[in-house]
C-alpha cells in the first residue's frame, strides 16, 4: 500500500510565506488551515516570524527577495 503524503501546518505556512501578504491575510489563512486539520494552534505574526527564523537556520535564502515588515511579508 502506497503511503499518502501527509499535509502539515508548517508546509502550509511555507507556501503562505512564499506568497506573502499582510499579517491579517496570513493569520486568516493559517488559522483556517489549522482548524481544517483539527489543530488548536493559532497563527500569529510572532509564530510566523519564529518559523522564518527556524527555516533560515538551514536555508539563509529562505525568504528570497521578500522582506518581513510591520504590515506583513512583501
C-alpha positions, -999 to 999 in steps of 0.1 A, spaced: 0 0 0 14 34 -10 18 60 18 0 92 12 19 124 17 6 140 49 -4 176 48 12 197 76 6 231 91 42 241 86 42 232 49 11 254 45 29 282 64 58 278 39 35 283 10 18 313 26 52 329 34 62 322 -2 31 340 -15 35 369 10 8 393 21 -4 413 50 -4 398 85 -42 399 86 -43 377 55 -16 353 66 -32 350 100 -67 343 85 -54 317 60 -31 300 85 -59 297 111 -83 284 85 -59 256 76 -51 248 113 -89 244 120 -93 222 90 -65 199 103 -82 198 137 -54 217 155 -57 241 184 -26 260 172 -33 295 160 -12 315 136 0 350 146 28 372 133 52 361 161 46 325 152 53 332 115 85 352 125 97 323 146 90 299 118 110 321 94 140 322 118 139 284 122 138 279 84 167 304 79 190 282 101 192 257 72 185 280 43 198 315 46 179 325 14 146 311 26 127 344 21 144 352 -12 137 388 -21 108 391 3 110 413 34 93 410 67 77 443 78 53 455 104 25 452 78 33 417 65 57 398 42 63 415 8 
